[in-house]
Every structure is written in structure tokens, then in C-alpha cells.
Amino acid sequence: MPEDWQAGGFGLYIHWPFCQSKCPYCDFNSHVAARIDQTRWTRAYISEIDRIGAQTKGRTLRSVFFGGGTPSLMDPTTVDDILTKVRATWPMSNDIEVTLEANPTSVDAGHFAGFKDAGVNRISMGIQALNDNDLKALGRLHTVAEARSAFEIARGLFDRVSFDLIYARQNQDVAAWRSELNTALSMAVDHLSLYQLTIETGTAFGDRYAAGRLNGLPDEDRAADLWDVTQDVCQTHGFSAYEVSNHAKQGQESRHNLIYWRYGDYVGIGPGAHGRLTLDGQRWATEAPKPPGEWLAQVESTGAGELPREALSADDQLTEFLLMGLRLTEGVDLRRLGAAENPDLAANIARLEDDGWLEQDDLRLRVSPKGRPLLNAVLRTLLSD
């Protein structure tokens, strides 16, 4: 009988923790370093692939994702060596997706051909804005012209190219966002990730906000209007919202991220990387040390770049399954959910369905169009005791 994770698939995430600079809104595990010994880092990644490959032998890998940080700063030979090891470790699906995140600068674009030769077949570009003033405010190092140039190089080499934009930016009005989004969709190949700007504690923006120095952020009503425009414009261009912040043409969804949202298993390798692994019937949460130097030294000294694993209880898994799966427009499989065996959950579902926030058919439970802009509130109610 198939294990539950197989409904979501099996993927590999590689975290490259280095950037040219730290963006003021970013709370990812990213660091600026003057010098990086890529040979040493390559050895550490390969060692970790060996270690976890032995625990997951025979699984078919559906996706590899190089995230960060800025993976496009990696040497193409580093990516090539890692993917060579991956191919020797796991069987791969015939349509495997190998994504690498990239900054849209000439330096990064100069690596694109080498990444393609190494086996990367999808690029995800962090363009973030199509307005030079806003790019500067977001702390980005590229201009709109540089982004367009790098994007054209990528689409000339790769069949699948995605890019990210941030909206609900300072002093951004609805008409300006509609115009910018139409421009973005005229460029787009098959996939767009569109994120509302969030102010995170511990970031430069978070500090400025706390000090009352981050002006022009949208209020709740304008943020809702920006959301509505995003959905309408993308749908008009044939880029359906298959997830809260992700839009794609039919069949061009991010296969790697679908593994997360469909609650499959995935290996996380690199500083701060998280994973979920089902081994001998037990699902485990894995996490690596965040500081790059600490992770590297631990791999080299102990042969395992990982903190102690956490066994996930049935309740933990239910919570994660719903938090991830209800982000998708398709929702979650009711057979995997098992709500009938959980009276509190069944009652919460019924109440939210009566109020029009959830909807279901014989096979799936999903958040309604009315509920999607308020997903976090819906999830809080759904998971309450």
C-alpha cells in the first residue's frame, strides 16, 4: 500500500546561503560573504546527498530546487557536480524539474548557459519590480533594463522561466500596479510568483517600521484592492492562481512547490534547510543549522549537517497538511484528511462551509474564492479546538 507522502511526491531542496547584498525586506537565511570556497561547499553538499540518499534509496526524484540566497552566484561547475551526484543517487522521473533561483543581473545571466549544460531546466528570477525607483527602495542591485536583458537571456536558453514580483509596495496605487502587472504578463513565459510585501521582524524594513519610518504602506482596503486586481489581470492573461501567490499557465505549475503543498516528502540540504521525511512509517521534520560556517564545519567534522530530527505526531501532520494544502486552489484530498474521524475538525469544516469560506465535493476540500484573500483567518478557525 502506498505511504501517504507518495501522493505528494519526493523532491530535493539545496540551499545556497550567499547573496551580493541583503535586501531590507528579506528574512531568509542569506548572508553576504567576501570569499566563498566553492570546492569545499561542493564536497559538503555531495556528502549530505550521500548520507540522505542512503536513507531514501530507490525513491524516484521528481524535482530539484536550488534556492537561497542567490544560487545564480554558484559556479556552474558546482551545480554540475551536485546534479551529477543527484543522478547517481536517486532514480529520476522522466519529466524531472530542476529549478535554480537567479538574480536578474549580467553577472548572474553569464552563468545561465553553464547551468543549462549542468542539467537545470527551469529558472526562477527575482525581478521584484518593474520600476527603478521601487527597485532601489527594495534594496535591489539591478535596474529594470538589466532585469529585462537577463530575462531575455534566460528565455532564450530555458523552456520554463518564472519570475517574482512584490506588490503592495510603499506608495503603490491600484492603477500603477495594474499597469505594471500587465507589462509583466506581456513578458511572462509560463509562471509568475506575486507576493504582497510583508514586514518581518528582524529585517531592516521591520526595524524601520517599528521606528515609524516606513511610510506609504497600503491600508487593509487598498491591499484588498491590489489583491483583486492581481487575480483579475492574471486570469485575463491565462495565468490561473493555482496557489495563493502563484499563477501559471495550465500545466506549468512549479512541480517542486507542489510537493510541499501536496505534503510530499522532501530532502533539505544546506544551512537552515528544512525537510520532511517518512522513514519506516514515521514522518520526521528535519532542519539544518542556520549559520553557514557552522553547517559547513558540522558536515566536515561529523558527516551530518543536521539538527536532531523531530518526530511529527498525527496532530502535527494534520495541521501541516491543511496549512500547506489549502493554499492550493485545488484544495486537499478528503481521503487523506480523514475528517470523519475527527469530530472537532468536521464541525469546524461544516461551520466554515455554511459561512461560505470553505467548499467541498465528494473528493476535495478547498477554500472558496470568498475565503482566499482571508486564508490565514480561515485556517485559524479551521484548526481551533
N, C-alpha and C positions, 0 to 999 in steps of 0.2 A: 504494500500500500504506500503511495507517495507520502512523504512528510509534508507538513503544511508549507514550509518555506518554498517548496518547489513550485507552488502556484505563482510565486513572485520571481523566481529565478535566482541566479548566482552571478555576482559581479565582483570586481576588484577596484578599489579606490587607492590611488597613490597620491600622497600629499607632499608637494614641494613647497617648503615654508618661506621662500625668499621672494622679496619684491625690490624694485628700484626705490620705492618710497612708500610710506604708509598713508593711505587715504584717510581723511579725517572722520569718515562715517564707518570705517571698516572695523568689525570686531572679530574677524577671522584670525586664525593663528598664523600670522605673517610677520616677517622680520626683514629688516634691511641689514645686509652684510657686505663688507668691503671686499672680501675674498671668500670663495667657496671652492673647496677641493671636490670637484665633481666625481673624480675617480673613487674617492673614499665614500662618497654618498652612494654611488652606484653599487659598490660592494655591499653596503648596508641594506639597500633595497633588495638586492638579489638574495642576501642571506635570509631576510624576512619572507620573501616569496618561497624559498626552500622550506622554511620552518612551517608555515601555514599550509603550504601545498601538501606536505606530508599528512596533515590532519584532515584534508579535504580531497584526498586522492580520488580521481575518477569523476569528479563533478564537471559538468560542461559549463564553461565560462561564456556568459552572454555579453559582457561588457567590461571594458577597462576605462577608467576615467582618471586623467591626470589633473588634479585640482591644486589650489593653493591659496595664498601666494600667487606667484606668476610662473607657471610651468613653461611658458614660452621662452623663459630665460635659461632653461636647461639646454645643455649641448645636445644636438641631435644624436650624437653617439651614445649619450647617457640614456635617452629614450629608446634607442635601438637595442642597447644591451639589456635593458629592463624587459622590453617586449620579446626579445629572443628567449629570455629566461621564462617569461609567462607562457609562451608557446610550448616550451619543453616541459612545463609543469602541469598544465590542465588541458584536456580536450577543449576545443573552441567551437562555438556554434558557427554554422556556415555564414550567418549574417552578423557576425560579431561587430559591435560598435566600439571603436577606440577613439575616445574624445580627449582633446587637450585644450585647456583654457589658455587664452592668449590675450596679451595687451596689444592694442592696435597702433604699434609704433614701427618705424622702419627697421629698428634693431630686431624686434621680435619677428616681423614678417620675413626677415632674411633667413630665419630658421625653418620656414614653413615647408620648403621642398625637402629638406632633410627629415622633417617629421613624417612627411608622407612616405618617403622611402623606408622609414623605420616601421611603418605599419599603422600610423594614425590615419583614420578615415573621416574624422569629424572635428571641426574646430569650433570652439565657443569663445567669442570675443567680448571683452568687457569694454564696450564703447561708452556706455552710461549716459551720454547726452549728445545731441546734435546741435549744440550751441556752445561757442567757445567761452563765453562768459560763465556759463554754468559749469563747463568742464573745469575751469580754473577754480571756481568756488568749491567744487567737489574734490579738489586736490589732484586731479588727473594730469599726467605729464604730456598727453597728446592733444593735438588740435583736431577739429572736425575734418580738415583736409587730410591729415595724417591717418585718421581713422578710415576715411573713405578709401585711401590708397591701399592700406593694409587689408581692408575688407575685399577689395578687388583682386588682390594677390591671392587671398585665401579662396575666394570663389572660383578662381582660375585653376586651382590645384585640387580642391576637395568638392565632392558632390554634395556634401552636407556641411553647412555653415550656419551657426546660430550666433546671435549677439544679444547682449544685455543692455537695457536702458533703465535708468532710475527716474521715477516721476514723483509728483507731489514735492517738488523741489522748492527752495526758497523763492517766493515772489512769482511762481509759475501759475499762469491763469489757464482756464479751460481751453480757450481758443488757441493759445500758443501750443499747448500740449496736443490738441487735435492736429494742428499743422505739422508738428514735429513727428507725431506718430504716423501720419500719412506719408511723410518723407521716408521714415524708417521702413515702412511696409513696401514702399516702392523699391527699396534696396534689397529687402529680405529674400533669402533663398527658400527656407523651409521652416524656420523656428525662431521665435523671439521669447526672451525672458524679460518681463516687465515688472519691476519691483517698486512699490511705494517706499520712499525714503523713510527709514526708521531711525530714531535717535537712541543709540545704545549706550548704556553706562560703561565708562572706561575708555571711550573713544574721545578724540578731540572735539567732535561735534557734541558729544554728551557733556563734556566739561563746559563748552560754550553755552549750551542750552541751560545748564544748571546755574550759570552765572548771568543768565538773561541776555546773552549776547548773540543768540541765533534767531534772527528776525525773519519774518516773512513766510513762516511755515503755514501750510493751509489749515484752516479750522475743519471741524468734522464735516460740515456741509460741503465745503469745496473739495475735500478729499473724496467724498462720496460722488460728487460730480465728475472728478477726474477718473475714478473707477468706472463709472458708467460710460464715459467717452472711450476709455480703453477697450471695454468689452464690445461696444458698438463698432468702432473703427476696425478692430481686428477681425470681427466676424464678417464685416463687409468685404474685407480683403481675402477671406477664405482661411484665416488663421484662427481656428477654434480654440477656446480656452479649455484645454484638456486638464489643466490644473490651475490652482488659484492665481499663480503668477506666470504661467507658461502657456504659450499659444503656438500652434503648429498646423501646417497643412496635414491633411489626412495621411496617416502612416509615417509621419516624420517626427513623432514624439521622441523625446530623449529616452532611449531604452535603458540607460543606466539609472536615471532618476526614477523611472517606472519600477525598477527593482526595489528602491527604497519605499515608494508609495504603495506598492502592492505587497509589501512586507516579506520580501525575499531575504536571502542570506547574502551578505557581502563582507569581503575582507577589507579592512582598513589598515594601510601601511604608511608610516611616516609620522612625523611629530604631530601629536594631537589628534591623529586619525581615529575615528570610531568605526566599529564593525558590529555585525550581528551574525553569529554562527550557531547553527544547530548541530550538535555533536552527540551521538548516542541518545537521541531523543530529548536532550536538554538544550534550550536556547540560551545563549550567552551574549552579554554585552561586552565588547572589547573596547579598550581605549589605550592610546599610546601617550607617553609623557609629552607635554607640550614644548618645552624648551628644545630647540634644535640640537644644541650641543649635548644636552642630557640624553636625548633619544639616541643620537649617534654613538655616544660613549657606551650606553647601555647595550646596544646591539653588538658592539665590538667586544665588550667585556663579558656579557652573559649569553649572547646568542639569541636574545629575545627583547625586542623593543616594544614591550607591552606592560601595562599595569596589571595587577590582579584582576581576573575576569569576574564579572557579576552574573550569577545565575538569575534569570528572569522568571518570576512567578507567573502563574496563569493570569493573574490580575494585571501584572506589568505588561504582559504580551497583549492582552485585550486593549489596554489603554493605548499602547503604541500602535496597534493595528488600526484603531479608529482615528487616532491623531494623524496618522500618515494617509490612510486610505480615503478618508472623507475630504482630503484636499483635492482628490481627483473628481472630475465631472462624472466619471463612470461609477464612482462610489465603491462600496465594498461588497464582497460576496457574502450573502446571508448564511450560506452553508458553513463558511469559515468562521463567521461571527458567533454562531450558536446562541443567539439572544434568547431563544425559548428556554434555555437552561439558566437564565439569569433574570429573575423577576424584576429587579430594580432597573436593569438596563432596558428590559422590554417596556416597562412603564414609562421610562424617560423617552424612549423612541415614540411610543404612542402619543405622549403629550406634545412632543415637538412636531409630530406629523399632523396632529389635529390643528396646531397653530400655524401650519404651513411652512415650517422651517426645514423639515425632512420629508422625503418621499421615498416610496419603495414599490417594487413589484415582486413577483414570485422569487426572483433570484438575487436582487441587489437593493442595497440601501444607499441613498445619496442625499447630499444637501440640496435643497431646492434652489432655483435661481434667486428667489427672495432671500434665502439664507446665506448665499455665498459671500456677499460683502461683509456679513457678520459671523463668519466661520468660527472665530475664536469663542465668541459668546455661545454659539450653538454647541460647540464641543464641551465647554464648561458645564452647560446644563445637562448634556447627554451623559457626562461622566460623573455627575454629582450623586451622592448617596441618597 
